Amino acid sequence: MASREFDIIVYGATGFTGRLVAEYLTQHYAARKDAPNWAMAGRSAAKLAEVRNLIGAPKNTPLIVADASDPATLDAMAARATVILTTVGPYQLYGNELVAACVKAGTAYADLCGEPGWMREMIDAHHVAAKASGARITFSCGFDSIPFDLGVHFLQAEAVKRYGKPAPRVKGRVRKMAGGASGGTIASLTETLKAIAKKPSLALLLKSSFALTPGFDGPSQPTGLIPEYDSATGTWTAPFVMAPINTKNVHRTNFLLGHAWGADLVYDEMVMTTIGDAGKAMAEAMAKANPFGESKLKPGEGPSQEERENGFYDILFIGEYPDGTTVRASVKGDRDPGYGSTSKMLAETGIALLANKGDGGVWTPGALLGDALIARLTEHAGLTFQIED
């Protein structure tokens, strides 16, 4: 790896989110001694040069032409980098060949995938080969699912510190959030629905919280589909649109850690509303609403800089023991979840992968990078991790 030409290549740098990742590396690591040696990659050299100028990157920032429809270009790109960061989705349409290229080259890979059906296919197809080549394939390195994956990691570390054992029941509760899903997320959901139509058996897999833990099927989990009163928060709660991917990633992290949080872990995610009849009505309305119905965003599109900077999120985690003992923690982000914070999380995952000496395989950020990534996100990316009781 020391002989690789680049530390990081940002693939998809001409897209909306890819540009934000490149812009973050340009601005945040300018003139820093620990700045990575990085390059921008995409289908068009002219568009890459245009983006390089737009974000104020140095004129000598290398540009690499690579196209998902031309596997040879992906093989060549993967061989030049220690880490590939990719924002080119939906990944079930454009990700297969890049994952294969990184596995073959022993190159670390991180993406923003929220497509559990495709992720399971990649686990089945590449986990063993990635272990052999040393490639660290790391999915879901944005809002889905780093705040939740690392939030549970952070909470359980405190639980073990206090009580000598992990909490068997953990609740993820979105307290506040401003900023919606990205155009890429919407496109990914659309492609997943198409895949289910073609292969109905995929629906059964996706219903399971353990879809990403081959060979392990844990205890029954809450569906998260029905509004309910949560005595732990004193509020009504509504379904959370990202829960179907986040819960699967949390259980995979636990699985990869040898069930450090217990083989009996029960975990769900909901959105907090408010108290009383008003909270119940709000939760019921949210449960019936189409979370993507009002969005007209297409892949490559996104909110303005002002909208990104005014966005934020605040997630509460509650660990519960059978005797009523609890532990509470929170994860907060200082930008909108779908773009501003996600782009910083992906970039810092790439930096963390440079320092990580872990084994190859198909990973989650929590299982592979854990405390090291929490430290990076806290120092650089506007996230805060706090114990609340």
Salt bridges, closest charged atoms under 4 A:
GLU5 OE1 - ARG80 NE 2.82
ASP34 OD1 - ARG32 NE 2.92
ASP75 OD2 - LYS104 NZ 3.24
ASP124 OD1 - ARG120 NE 3.03
GLU158 OE2 - ARG162 NE 2.83
GLU191 OE2 - LYS194 NZ 3.38
ASP230 OD1 - LYS171 NZ 2.89
ASP230 OD2 - ARG173 NE 2.78
ASP268 OD1 - ARG169 NH1 3.01
ASP268 OD1 - ARG173 NH1 3.33
ASP314 OD1 - ARG175 NH2 2.99
GLU320 OE2 - LYS171 NZ 3.39
ASP334 OD2 - ARG335 NH1 3.49
ASP334 OD1 - LYS344 NZ 2.83
GLU348 OE1 - ARG376 NE 2.69
ASP371 OD1 - HIS153 NE2 2.83
GLU379 OE1 - HIS380 NE2 3.59
GLU388 OE2 - ARG175 NH2 2.78
ASP389 OD1 - ARG162 NH1 3.33
